[in-house]
Amino acid sequence: AGIASGSSWMALFSSHPPIEERVAALESMR
């Protein structure tokens, strides 16, 4: 976690991926 992960979050939300991909990303962050 940190600045780099924040940047990846911005990339995720800016690209508007499917909900399933967002969930997968959330799970991988844990």
PDB file of N, CA, C, O and CB in Angstrom:
ATOM      1  N   ALA A   1       0.847  -1.215   0.000  1.00  0.00           N
ATOM      2  CA  ALA A   1       0.000   0.000   0.000  1.00  0.00           C
ATOM      3  C   ALA A   1       0.869   1.246   0.000  1.00  0.00           C
ATOM      4  O   ALA A   1       2.004   1.232   0.477  1.00  0.00           O
ATOM      5  CB  ALA A   1      -0.951   0.016   1.230  1.00  0.00           C
ATOM      6  N   GLY A   2       0.317   2.322  -0.542  1.00  0.00           N
ATOM      7  CA  GLY A   2       1.097   3.560  -0.602  1.00  0.00           C
ATOM      8  C   GLY A   2       0.720   4.396  -1.802  1.00  0.00           C
ATOM      9  O   GLY A   2      -0.362   4.234  -2.366  1.00  0.00           O
ATOM     10  N   ILE A   3       1.622   5.304  -2.199  1.00  0.00           N
ATOM     11  CA  ILE A   3       1.348   6.206  -3.319  1.00  0.00           C
ATOM     12  C   ILE A   3       1.127   5.408  -4.608  1.00  0.00           C
ATOM     13  O   ILE A   3       0.223   5.720  -5.383  1.00  0.00           O
ATOM     14  CB  ILE A   3       2.510   7.210  -3.501  1.00  0.00           C
ATOM     15  N   ALA A   4       1.942   4.390  -4.835  1.00  0.00           N
ATOM     16  CA  ALA A   4       1.846   3.597  -6.058  1.00  0.00           C
ATOM     17  C   ALA A   4       0.473   2.927  -6.152  1.00  0.00           C
ATOM     18  O   ALA A   4      -0.146   2.928  -7.216  1.00  0.00           O
ATOM     19  CB  ALA A   4       2.966   2.535  -6.105  1.00  0.00           C
ATOM     20  N   SER A   5      -0.003   2.355  -5.037  1.00  0.00           N
ATOM     21  CA  SER A   5      -1.311   1.702  -5.050  1.00  0.00           C
ATOM     22  C   SER A   5      -2.413   2.726  -5.288  1.00  0.00           C
ATOM     23  O   SER A   5      -3.412   2.425  -5.941  1.00  0.00           O
ATOM     24  CB  SER A   5      -1.556   0.951  -3.729  1.00  0.00           C
ATOM     25  N   GLY A   6      -2.234   3.939  -4.760  1.00  0.00           N
ATOM     26  CA  GLY A   6      -3.204   5.008  -4.995  1.00  0.00           C
ATOM     27  C   GLY A   6      -3.277   5.346  -6.465  1.00  0.00           C
ATOM     28  O   GLY A   6      -4.361   5.588  -6.996  1.00  0.00           O
ATOM     29  N   SER A   7      -2.126   5.366  -7.134  1.00  0.00           N
ATOM     30  CA  SER A   7      -2.091   5.664  -8.565  1.00  0.00           C
ATOM     31  C   SER A   7      -2.815   4.573  -9.345  1.00  0.00           C
ATOM     32  O   SER A   7      -3.531   4.863 -10.303  1.00  0.00           O
ATOM     33  CB  SER A   7      -0.634   5.803  -9.060  1.00  0.00           C
ATOM     34  N   SER A   8      -2.632   3.325  -8.939  1.00  0.00           N
ATOM     35  CA  SER A   8      -3.303   2.226  -9.623  1.00  0.00           C
ATOM     36  C   SER A   8      -4.814   2.317  -9.428  1.00  0.00           C
ATOM     37  O   SER A   8      -5.587   1.983 -10.325  1.00  0.00           O
ATOM     38  CB  SER A   8      -2.778   0.873  -9.115  1.00  0.00           C
ATOM     39  N   TRP A   9      -5.225   2.777  -8.239  1.00  0.00           N
ATOM     40  CA  TRP A   9      -6.657   2.971  -7.990  1.00  0.00           C
ATOM     41  C   TRP A   9      -7.212   4.036  -8.929  1.00  0.00           C
ATOM     42  O   TRP A   9      -8.294   3.871  -9.493  1.00  0.00           O
ATOM     43  CB  TRP A   9      -6.909   3.370  -6.516  1.00  0.00           C
ATOM     44  N   MET A  10      -6.468   5.129  -9.095  1.00  0.00           N
ATOM     45  CA  MET A  10      -6.910   6.192 -10.007  1.00  0.00           C
ATOM     46  C   MET A  10      -7.040   5.642 -11.426  1.00  0.00           C
ATOM     47  O   MET A  10      -7.979   5.980 -12.146  1.00  0.00           O
ATOM     48  CB  MET A  10      -5.919   7.389  -9.980  1.00  0.00           C
ATOM     49  N   ALA A  11      -6.095   4.796 -11.821  1.00  0.00           N
ATOM     50  CA  ALA A  11      -6.132   4.193 -13.152  1.00  0.00           C
ATOM     51  C   ALA A  11      -7.362   3.292 -13.286  1.00  0.00           C
ATOM     52  O   ALA A  11      -8.035   3.295 -14.317  1.00  0.00           O
ATOM     53  CB  ALA A  11      -4.836   3.386 -13.421  1.00  0.00           C
ATOM     54  N   LEU A  12      -7.648   2.521 -12.231  1.00  0.00           N
ATOM     55  CA  LEU A  12      -8.807   1.635 -12.263  1.00  0.00           C
ATOM     56  C   LEU A  12     -10.093   2.421 -12.458  1.00  0.00           C
ATOM     57  O   LEU A  12     -10.895   2.108 -13.338  1.00  0.00           O
ATOM     58  CB  LEU A  12      -8.886   0.814 -10.980  1.00  0.00           C
ATOM     59  N   PHE A  13     -10.285   3.443 -11.632  1.00  0.00           N
ATOM     60  CA  PHE A  13     -11.533   4.190 -11.679  1.00  0.00           C
ATOM     61  C   PHE A  13     -11.642   5.051 -12.931  1.00  0.00           C
ATOM     62  O   PHE A  13     -12.740   5.263 -13.444  1.00  0.00           O
ATOM     63  CB  PHE A  13     -11.661   5.056 -10.450  1.00  0.00           C
ATOM     64  N   SER A  14     -10.517   5.544 -13.421  1.00  0.00           N
ATOM     65  CA  SER A  14     -10.549   6.383 -14.625  1.00  0.00           C
ATOM     66  C   SER A  14     -10.879   5.553 -15.865  1.00  0.00           C
ATOM     67  O   SER A  14     -11.466   6.061 -16.820  1.00  0.00           O
ATOM     68  CB  SER A  14      -9.200   7.101 -14.815  1.00  0.00           C
ATOM     69  N   SER A  15     -10.499   4.272 -15.846  1.00  0.00           N
ATOM     70  CA  SER A  15     -10.759   3.401 -16.989  1.00  0.00           C
ATOM     71  C   SER A  15     -12.140   2.747 -16.899  1.00  0.00           C
ATOM     72  O   SER A  15     -12.607   2.149 -17.869  1.00  0.00           O
ATOM     73  CB  SER A  15      -9.679   2.327 -17.084  1.00  0.00           C
ATOM     74  N   HIS A  16     -12.798   2.859 -15.728  1.00  0.00           N
ATOM     75  CA  HIS A  16     -14.132   2.302 -15.513  1.00  0.00           C
ATOM     76  C   HIS A  16     -14.211   0.828 -15.905  1.00  0.00           C
ATOM     77  O   HIS A  16     -14.927   0.479 -16.844  1.00  0.00           O
ATOM     78  CB  HIS A  16     -15.158   3.097 -16.300  1.00  0.00           C
ATOM     79  N   PRO A  17     -13.486  -0.039 -15.199  1.00  0.00           N
ATOM     80  CA  PRO A  17     -13.531  -1.478 -15.488  1.00  0.00           C
ATOM     81  C   PRO A  17     -14.852  -2.080 -15.013  1.00  0.00           C
ATOM     82  O   PRO A  17     -15.571  -1.453 -14.235  1.00  0.00           O
ATOM     83  CB  PRO A  17     -12.343  -2.204 -14.816  1.00  0.00           C
ATOM     84  N   PRO A  18     -15.179  -3.289 -15.474  1.00  0.00           N
ATOM     85  CA  PRO A  18     -16.396  -3.967 -15.008  1.00  0.00           C
ATOM     86  C   PRO A  18     -16.376  -4.150 -13.493  1.00  0.00           C
ATOM     87  O   PRO A  18     -15.309  -4.157 -12.879  1.00  0.00           O
ATOM     88  CB  PRO A  18     -16.548  -5.334 -15.700  1.00  0.00           C
ATOM     89  N   ILE A  19     -17.556  -4.296 -12.891  1.00  0.00           N
ATOM     90  CA  ILE A  19     -17.653  -4.461 -11.441  1.00  0.00           C
ATOM     91  C   ILE A  19     -16.839  -5.669 -10.983  1.00  0.00           C
ATOM     92  O   ILE A  19     -16.171  -5.613  -9.951  1.00  0.00           O
ATOM     93  CB  ILE A  19     -19.126  -4.616 -11.011  1.00  0.00           C
ATOM     94  N   GLU A  20     -16.893  -6.753 -11.743  1.00  0.00           N
ATOM     95  CA  GLU A  20     -16.168  -7.968 -11.370  1.00  0.00           C
ATOM     96  C   GLU A  20     -14.677  -7.693 -11.248  1.00  0.00           C
ATOM     97  O   GLU A  20     -14.018  -8.202 -10.340  1.00  0.00           O
ATOM     98  CB  GLU A  20     -16.415  -9.079 -12.396  1.00  0.00           C
ATOM     99  N   GLU A  21     -14.144  -6.883 -12.168  1.00  0.00           N
ATOM    100  CA  GLU A  21     -12.716  -6.568 -12.114  1.00  0.00           C
ATOM    101  C   GLU A  21     -12.412  -5.696 -10.902  1.00  0.00           C
ATOM    102  O   GLU A  21     -11.353  -5.833 -10.289  1.00  0.00           O
ATOM    103  CB  GLU A  21     -12.264  -5.863 -13.408  1.00  0.00           C
ATOM    104  N   ARG A  22     -13.330  -4.802 -10.555  1.00  0.00           N
ATOM    105  CA  ARG A  22     -13.126  -3.959  -9.371  1.00  0.00           C
ATOM    106  C   ARG A  22     -13.089  -4.814  -8.117  1.00  0.00           C
ATOM    107  O   ARG A  22     -12.259  -4.596  -7.234  1.00  0.00           O
ATOM    108  CB  ARG A  22     -14.237  -2.894  -9.258  1.00  0.00           C
ATOM    109  N   VAL A  23     -13.997  -5.798  -8.036  1.00  0.00           N
ATOM    110  CA  VAL A  23     -14.043  -6.697  -6.888  1.00  0.00           C
ATOM    111  C   VAL A  23     -12.745  -7.488  -6.798  1.00  0.00           C
ATOM    112  O   VAL A  23     -12.187  -7.650  -5.713  1.00  0.00           O
ATOM    113  CB  VAL A  23     -15.254  -7.652  -6.986  1.00  0.00           C
ATOM    114  N   ALA A  24     -12.266  -7.979  -7.935  1.00  0.00           N
ATOM    115  CA  ALA A  24     -11.021  -8.736  -7.967  1.00  0.00           C
ATOM    116  C   ALA A  24      -9.864  -7.866  -7.491  1.00  0.00           C
ATOM    117  O   ALA A  24      -8.984  -8.333  -6.768  1.00  0.00           O
ATOM    118  CB  ALA A  24     -10.746  -9.270  -9.384  1.00  0.00           C
ATOM    119  N   ALA A  25      -9.869  -6.609  -7.898  1.00  0.00           N
ATOM    120  CA  ALA A  25      -8.823  -5.682  -7.481  1.00  0.00           C
ATOM    121  C   ALA A  25      -8.890  -5.457  -5.976  1.00  0.00           C
ATOM    122  O   ALA A  25      -7.860  -5.433  -5.303  1.00  0.00           O
ATOM    123  CB  ALA A  25      -8.951  -4.344  -8.231  1.00  0.00           C
ATOM    124  N   LEU A  26     -10.100  -5.292  -5.449  1.00  0.00           N
ATOM    125  CA  LEU A  26     -10.267  -5.102  -4.010  1.00  0.00           C
ATOM    126  C   LEU A  26      -9.737  -6.307  -3.250  1.00  0.00           C
ATOM    127  O   LEU A  26      -9.029  -6.154  -2.255  1.00  0.00           O
ATOM    128  CB  LEU A  26     -11.744  -4.860  -3.663  1.00  0.00           C
ATOM    129  N   GLU A  27     -10.077  -7.509  -3.715  1.00  0.00           N
ATOM    130  CA  GLU A  27      -9.626  -8.733  -3.058  1.00  0.00           C
ATOM    131  C   GLU A  27      -8.108  -8.844  -3.086  1.00  0.00           C
ATOM    132  O   GLU A  27      -7.501  -9.288  -2.111  1.00  0.00           O
ATOM    133  CB  GLU A  27     -10.252  -9.956  -3.724  1.00  0.00           C
ATOM    134  N   SER A  28      -7.495  -8.447  -4.187  1.00  0.00           N
ATOM    135  CA  SER A  28      -6.041  -8.545  -4.311  1.00  0.00           C
ATOM    136  C   SER A  28      -5.346  -7.538  -3.401  1.00  0.00           C
ATOM    137  O   SER A  28      -4.201  -7.753  -3.001  1.00  0.00           O
ATOM    138  CB  SER A  28      -5.611  -8.323  -5.766  1.00  0.00           C
ATOM    139  N   MET A  29      -6.029  -6.435  -3.067  1.00  0.00           N
ATOM    140  CA  MET A  29      -5.442  -5.418  -2.200  1.00  0.00           C
ATOM    141  C   MET A  29      -5.383  -5.892  -0.749  1.00  0.00           C
ATOM    142  O   MET A  29      -4.551  -5.411   0.021  1.00  0.00           O
ATOM    143  CB  MET A  29      -6.240  -4.117  -2.294  1.00  0.00           C
ATOM    144  N   ARG A  30      -6.252  -6.825  -0.365  1.00  0.00           N
ATOM    145  CA  ARG A  30      -6.320  -7.270   1.024  1.00  0.00           C
ATOM    146  C   ARG A  30      -5.133  -8.136   1.399  1.00  0.00           C
ATOM    147  O   ARG A  30      -5.038  -8.593   2.538  1.00  0.00           O
ATOM    148  CB  ARG A  30      -7.604  -8.031   1.268  1.00  0.00           C
TER     149      ARG A  30
END
